[in-house]
Amino acid sequence: MTSRLQLAFPWSPASQVRGRSAARRAPSKAPRIAPSAVRIPDPRLTELPLQFAATGPQIFVHEGARQALERRFELRARRAVQLAVTDNRQRIITRTVERGRVRVRVHMMFLDAPEHVQEALVGYVLLEDRDASRVVDKFIASNRHRIRASRPVRGPLNTRGDVHDLLETLGRLNARYLGGSVDDVLITWGRRTRTRGQPRRTIKLGSYSTSERLIRIHPVLDRQWVPRYFMSYVVYHELLHHVLPPTTQGGRSVVHSPEFLRREREYRYYERAIEWERSHLSRLLRA
Ligand SMILES: [Zn+2]
């Protein structure tokens, strides 16, 4: 007999009870790769004659950490459990029971999860406990950045503009507003587009691609007359999209949640930036 529990991401067992309490908290972001799971360097970038399987992400899992978590499962299940640790994008947690054997596969983010989260994980996987599922749900939501990007970035990244350096800006914002916790977002100046003498009708000053984990900033902001605090504000806004994934409310996806807007206002020159944008919009459209 085979029973199967499979949680795909994005998933949300607690979504029906989602209310105000589910408003996403300011995450203290953990690095993507758990200290107990180390990514093997890309063999194409190393000169060592290493042999790797041709496909799939490569992670080293700290065997002690894996065994400790496996032991938690076994204590609760009162029988042998086989635990594997993955870097899956889609299946974050799976459980299969085959001929009495319990096999559990979990994303590496759980290896260094706090104790109460690991306990909830065990309760959820073994007993399908609802309260436990909420704890697990919340943990995955706040560790979403640790699930690897689904699409590699195409083309070179250009971070050094003529006037503004995006990498330097990103580093500054990360240190000041996010405690230096973001280590997995990319940034680039977007491609220059011609206006052919006609002013644009709209302009997208920044964008964030979840699948590439990439922030693109419009090159129109790389001008002498664009103050640094404004360009930084656009970067900060996109950085928040990386940190705060959309929430759902009444089945709709909310990109700029109340939490997002609150965090955005933490930007030191927020008012000034909004005012500058208002008074320079037409110039930006013509630039
Ligand atoms: Zn936005």
Boltz pocket constraint, residues with backbone or C-beta under 6 A from the ligand:
constraints:
  - pocket:
      binder: B
      contacts: [[A, 237], [A, 241], [A, 255], [A, 256]]
      max_distance: 6.0
